[in-house]
Amino acid sequence: MKKTYSSSAYSNHDVLVIGGGAAGLSLALKIAEFTKVTILSKSSLHQGSTYYAQGGIAAVLDTQDSELSHIEDTLLAGGGLCHKDIVEYAVSRGPECIEWLMQQGVAFSQLDKANDSSSADSDKFSNFHLTQEGGHSHRRVIHAADATGKAIFRSLSEKILSNPNITVHTNTVAIDLISSGKLGDKNSRCIGAYILDESTGAISTYNARFIVLATGGASKAYLYTSNPDGASGDGIAMAWRAGCRVANLEFNQFHPTCLYHPHAKSFLITEALRGEGGILRLPNGQRFMPAYDERAELAPRDIVARAIDSEMKRLGCDCVYLDITHKSPEFIREHFPSIQKKCLKYGIDICTEQIPVVPAAHYSCGGIMVDKNGRTDMPNLYAIGETSFTGLHGANRMASNSLLECFVFAFSAAENIKQKLDSTELFPEPPFWDESRVTDSDEDVVISHNWDEIRRLMWDYVGIVRTDKRLQRAANRIELLRNEIHEYYGNYKINTNLLELRNLALVADLIIRSAIDRKESRGLHYTLDYPEQLKNSTDTILKPEN
């Protein structure tokens, strides 16, 4: 049964931001300087991926570094698919973003000694500690110990909650975007969204002059992930249903080192630990990364993740080990206090013991196609952060370029919205939500069962190493699951679990289709059937049918 629309609660907004991570919060603060903005968060604000980000932000802050070097490192890690103009643009705005974050009160880690070898000579950044992560040729990752995301979130959320031009609604879930015309109508624009209030079950129509998707990635499509539960690809799915193109969804980054422990759900062991000398070892203590890449533990994440996956399969072992015990306890406590505390909770003292680790789905390099101002194919609809595809990451994201992307394109989107605000009016009467022909479900087990099946088939068939047969099996099964979910969605009242399942199934289908289309191994997409790279490779772009 197809849902129809007639009546519901209704509200008007200047700028509606769906998502409360680094991208959404920074854009909101920028926009609040000239108009009112409403932020919708699927749960409490601190449940997003930003809060759990450990590493840092890549930016050229040291006089021994250069923009050219950062650009070259990014292009190399991206496997030939980065958009060079976007890389240059993002890198050029890095220091500006860091300075803004400092103005918001973010306390980045500082040097203990003025003559530290990683010291920068410039006045603004000379006292800050910079670390080096996989793929980077210089120390250029500014951080707040090993909890950068938490430090950023705390500073930005404090500013958000005290700003009179910003309204925050938590526990609110976006269902679908509203457009002024039918799918494929060239004159259609985005005019709002249907929103579920989790606490009451009520569905409201939010009318807005501009809508910004900042909903994060889709790594929850996989059985093992470093992401929080909300990373279900909501923005990608909503934009696709609204008629927007997506690109490069086959490039799913698997973080090489997630803590392997039955009770340690989704806990990431930061890239910076390897950047500061951490060594990957087999269960017998043997180091193995030099056999895979001359950069060893500092190779890009796709290479490290495949190496770990290969060794685990070769030996039939459940995990490998990350060793930082050769560093002093004082060094470890200073640089990795959160990791040390978390591991101690599970009986692992990282000062004297190796850390058991496994790869886990971590980051979506593809997403909703946007320009450098964050604009999607649909007028008045923007996408920023992990949900978007800017062209910065190419076939593989280099460590700590993700937070850089969040701030750079949040700023440019805010600037573009400011230019168009005065000439954009609210749509007079958007269609309303109607659930008069649906009933309460007594079969919620369908949701949990299908959710589990999707994540398992994605892990088994669309994981770190792929084949045509595995991808075709995944495509066949996801089609059946999507049909089941569509029927269920059309007949029963919605809730958050059902909405996430619907979105996840769609995004899984798009990932599979993208992977089938790429007949080569490049970056994060590695297939045994096409081990070589094509000479003239391009982005994988999918377009909704009208």
N, C-alpha and C positions, 0 to 999 in steps of 0.2 A: 504494500500500500504506500503510495507516495504522499508525503505530508503536504498539507495545504496551510495557508496562513490567513488569519482573520483578526485576532485581537490578543493583546498582552500588555503588560506594563511597558511604559515608553519613556525615554529620556533623550535629551539633546546634549551633544558634546562638541567642543571645537576639535580636539585631537584625542583620539582613543588609541591607547597603547596596550596591546594584548601581549603580556609577558613582563615579568619583573626582574630580569637578570641585568647584567652589566649594560647591555645595549639599550634595553628599555628604560632603565633608570637614568642613564646619562642623557639619552635623548629627551626624556621628560624634563630634566633639570634645565637643559638648553632651551626647550620650548617654553617653559614656564616664565622665561624672561620677557615673553611678549604675548602670551595668551594662556588660557586655562587648558589643562590636560588631565585626562582620566587614565589611570593605570589599572588594568585587570590582571590579577595573579591567580593562577589555578589553585594554589594552596597559600600558605604563609610565604612571605617574600623570601625567607632564607632557605626555602626548599629547592630553589633553582640550582642549575649547574654552577653559576658564578660563585656561590657561597662555598662550594667544595673545591674550587680550582686551587691547586697547590703551587704551581710553577710561578709564572710571572708574565710580564709584558715585554715583548721584543721591541727595542727602539735603539737608535744610534745616539748614545749619550756620552761616549768616550772619544776623546780626540784621536786615539789610536785606531778607532773604527771609522767606517765611512758608509754613507748611504749606498754607494755603489756596491760595497761588499755585502750589505744586507740584501740588496736587490739580487745580486748574483747567487747568494745562498738560497734565497727563496725560490728563484727560478730553477736552480739545480734540484732542490728537494721536490719541486712540483712536477718533475718528469716531463717537461716540455709543454705543459698545458696551461701554465699560468698566463694570465693576460698582463703583458709587461707594463702597459700604461697604468693598470690598476695597482700593480706591485709598486711602481714608482710613486704613485699618488699616496698609497698607504704608508710607505716608508718615510716619505717626506713630511707627513703629519704626525709621526710618532712622538717626537719631543714635545710638540704642542699638547698632545693628549696627556703625556706624563705630567707636564707642568700644571694642567687643569686639575688632574687628580690630586696633586699635592695641594692645590688651592682648596680642594674639597675636604682636605684633612687626612688623606691616605698616608699612613706612616710606613714608608718603604724602609727596608733594612739599610742601615748605615755601616760604614767601615769602622773597624776598631782603631786602625792606625792610618794616619795620613799617607804613609808611604806604602800602603798595600799595593801589590802588583796589579790589582784590578781597578785601581783608582782612576777616575776620570779627571781631566784637568780643567774642564769648563767650570765656571762659577756656579751655575745652577745645580749641577749634578755631581760635583767632585766628591761629595761626602757619602755617596750612596754605593752600596755593594752591588756589583753586577755579576751574574753568573753566566755560565756557558752551557747550552743544552744541545741535544742532537741536531746535526745539520748546520749549526752556526759555526762560523770560523773565528768569531770573536766573543768576548764577554759582552753581551748586550741585553741580557734579560734582567730587568729591574724587578724586585720582588719584595714581599713582606714575609721574611723567614720562609716557611713552607706552607703558608696559609694566606697567599696573596688575595684569593677570591674573597675570603672572609673579611680581610682588612678593607677591600674595596667596597664590599656590600655594606659593612657597618657605616662607613663614611657617607656613601651615597644615600642609604636609606634614612640616615639621620637628617640629611638635607631635604630629602623627599618629604618626610613626615612633618617637617616644620615649615614647608612652603605653602602659603595660602592659595597658590594657583594650581596646586596638584591635589587630586583626590585619588585615594587608593581603595580599591575593592578587592579583598582577598576571598579565597574560596569561591571564585567565580570562573566558570569554564565557557569558553567560546564554542559555539556549536557550528555555525556557518556564517560566512560573510553575506552581506546583502548588496546586490547591485541594482542599478537603476533600469537595467534592461535585461534581455535574455542573453544567455551564453552565446558569444560570437558577435553580439551587437557592437559595432565599432564605436558607437556613441555612448555606450554604457560606462558607468563609473561606479566605484565602490562608495556606498553611502552609509554603511554601518555593519552591525553584526547582531546575531541572536546569542544571548548570554544566559547560561544556567547558573542560578544561585544554589550552591550545594547545600547550604544550611536550611533552605526552605523548599527547594525543589521547583521554585518558580522560574519561568523563562521570560526574559525581558527583551525588548527591542531597543538597541542602542543606536541612535541616529548620530552620525558624526561627519564633520567636514573632511577630516583626514583619518585614516586608519593605518596603524603601524603594527605589523606582525614582528614580535621579538620573542618568539615562543621556544627557541632553542632547537636542538637536533632531534634525531630519531633513533638513537642507539638502543632504546628499549625494545626495538624490533629483534634484538638478539638475546639469547639466553643468558650470556655472561656480559655484563657491561659495567663500566665505571660510573655511569650516569645515575642521577636520582630517578625516582619512579615516573616523574612527569615528562621525561624525554620521549614522548610518543609521536612526534612528527606532526603535531596538530596544525601548525602554521602551514607546512608544506601541503598537507591534505586539504585544508580550507582554500588555499590559493589555487590549487589544481582544480577543485570543484568549481571555483569562480572563473576559471578560464585562463589561468596564468601558466606559462611554461616553467618547466623545471630542467635542471641540467646536472650532469655528472654525479648522479645519485649512486652509481656503482662504486664510488670511491669512499668506502667506509673505513675510517682509521681505527685500527685495533691497538690500543695502548699496550705496549709490551709487558708492563709490570703492574698488575693488580694483585693485592695481597691474597694469597691462597690460604683460606681458613674457613671452615664450615660456618662460622658465625660472623665473619667479617664481610658483610654485604657491601659490595660496590666500593671498597676502599682502595684508592689509587696510591701507588708509590711513585711520587713525582719524578719526572725526567731529570730534575735538577740533582737528584741523588747520584745518578750516573754522571752528570756533568761535573760533580765534585769528586769523582774518582771511584764510584761504585762499580763493582765487577760482577758480571753474570757468570754463574758456575753451574755445572751439572751436579746431580746428587753425589757423585764421587769427588767433588771439589775441583774438577777440571774446568778451566776457562775455555769458552768455545767461540766467542764472537770474533776474534781475529781470523778464524778460518772462513768466516762469511764476508767480512768487509775490513779493509785496511783501517777504517775509522773505529773499528771494534764497537765498544758500548756507546760511542758517540755517533754511530751511523743513524740515518733517519729512521723514524719509527717503523715504517713498513718493513725495512730490512731486518730490524731487530725482532719484530713480532714474528716474521716468517722463520727466522733462525730458531727462535724459541719453540715455535710450533713444530718445526722439522725435528728438533732434538727430542721433544716430548713424544712425538710419534715414533721416532727411531728407537728410543729406549723403552717406550711404553710407560713412562713415568708421569705422575700427576702434575708435576710442577718443576721449575728450576729455581735457582737461588740467587739473590742479589746480596752481594757482600760489601759492606762499608766498614767492617771491623778493623781495617788497617788504619783508619782515621782515629784520632783521639776522642775519648768520650766527651770532652769539652767542645770539640768541633762539632760533633754530631748533635749534642744538645742545643748548641747555638743555632745551627743551620736547619735542623729538622726536628724541632720540638714536638710538632703535631704527630709526625710519623712515629717518633719514639714513644710518645704517650699512647697512641692507638695500638701499636704492636705490643707494648707492655701489658695492655688490657687482655691480650690473647696469649700472654706468657712468652713473648719473644722479646729479648733484650737486644736491640740492633747494635749496641755497642760491643757485644761479645758474640752474637749469633747472626747467622745468615737469614735473610728474609725470604720465605717461600713465595714465589710469584708465578702468575699465568697471564697470558694476553686476555684482553677483554675489549668489546666494542666501546669506542670512546668518543669519536667525533665524526660528524657527517660533513665531508668536504663539498658535497653538492647541495642543492637546495633550489629555492625560488629564484628565478633569473631576475636580476636587478641591474641598474646602471650605477654609476659611482655616487649618485645621490640617493640610492636605496629605492628608486622607483621600480615597481613591477610593471607587467604588461597592462594592468588595469589602472586607469587614472585615479588618483587620490589614495591608492593603496601602496604602502611602503613595506619593505621587509629588511630587517637588519639583524646582525649577529649570525648565529649558527644556522638559523632557518633559511638564510639567503645564500645565493650563489653570486659572488662578486667577480670571480676569476682570480682572486688573490692566491688561493691554495693550489690550484691546478690538480694534479693527480695525487698529491700528498701534502698535507699541511705540515709546515715546519713548526717545531715546538715554540709556543708562546706568541705565534702570530695570530692566534684566535682572539685573544683579548685585545690586541692591537686593532684587529678588524672591527670588533665591537664598537670601540670608541671612535675610530676614524669615520665609519659610515653612519654612526649615530649623529655625529656632528654635521656631516654633509647633508643627511636627511633633514635634520632640524633647520639647517640654513635654507634648504629648498622649500620646505613647508612655510617658512617665514615669508619667502618671496611671493608665495601664492595665496596666503591666508586672506588678504583683503578682497581678492577677486573670486573667492570660493564661498558659496552659500550652502546652507543645509538643504538637503532634499526635502520637499514639502510634506510628503506622506509616504514613508516606506511601508512595504507590506509587513503585516504582523504575524506572529507565530500562533498556530492553532494545533492543539493536541486533542481535540474533541473526539477523534476517532481512534484513539489508542487506549490501551488498558495497562494496568499494573502487571508485571511479569511474575510468574511463580517458577521460572526456569532460569534463574541467574547462573546456574551451573554451566549453561551454554557459554556465557561470557568467559568464565575462568578457564574452561576447557579449550576454547578456541584461542584465547590469549596464549596459553601454554604451548599449543600446537604451532602457532605462528613463530614463536620465539625459538622453538626447537628446530623447526625446518629451516629457518634462516641461519641458525648456527651450524647445522649439519651440511646444508647445501649451498649457502651463499656466504661462507665464512672467509677465513684468511686465504685458503687455497680453493679454487673453483674448477669445475669441469662443465662441459655442455650438458652432460647427462644429469648432473646434480642440479644445474639451473633449470632444466626442463622439468624435472621432478618438482622443484619448488614452484614453478609457474603453474603446473597442473593443479597442485594442491591449493595454492593461494586463490585460484579462481573459484574452486568449490567453497572454500571458507568465506570468501567475499560474498558469494551468493547467499550462504546461510546467514551471514551477518546482516546483509541488506534486508532479507525477509524479516529477521528479528527486529531490526531498527524500525521498520515500517509499521510494526504492530504493537510495540510496547513503549511505555513511557521511558524516557531517556534518563540516564544517570551518568556520572563521570566515567565509570568503568566501561560502559557501552560506547560512549563517545570516543574514548581512547582506543578501544578495540577497533572501532570503525576506521579511525584515522590510521592506526598502525597497520591494519590489513591493506589499506590503500597504498601507504608509503612502502610497505614490503613489496607489493606488486610493482611499484615504480622502480624500486631498487633492482628487482629481478629483471625487469624489462631492459633497464639500462645496462646491466651486466651481460645480458644476452647479446645486446647490440655491439658491445665492444669486443672485437675479434683480435685481441692482442693482450699481452701482459704489460701493464704500465702502472707505476706508482703503487697504489693500494689495491689495484685490481690485478690479481695473479691467477691465471688459468693454465692448467696443464695442457689443454688443447691448443693454446696459442702462446707459447712461451716467449716468442720474440716480440719486439716493438714494431709497429707500422712506421713507415717513413713519414707519412703525412697524416698524423693523427689530429683529430679535432674533438671538441666537446661533444658529449652525448646529450642531445636536447630532445626532450619529449614535449609534445604539444597536445592539450586536450582536444578531443573531437567535439564539434559543435552539436 
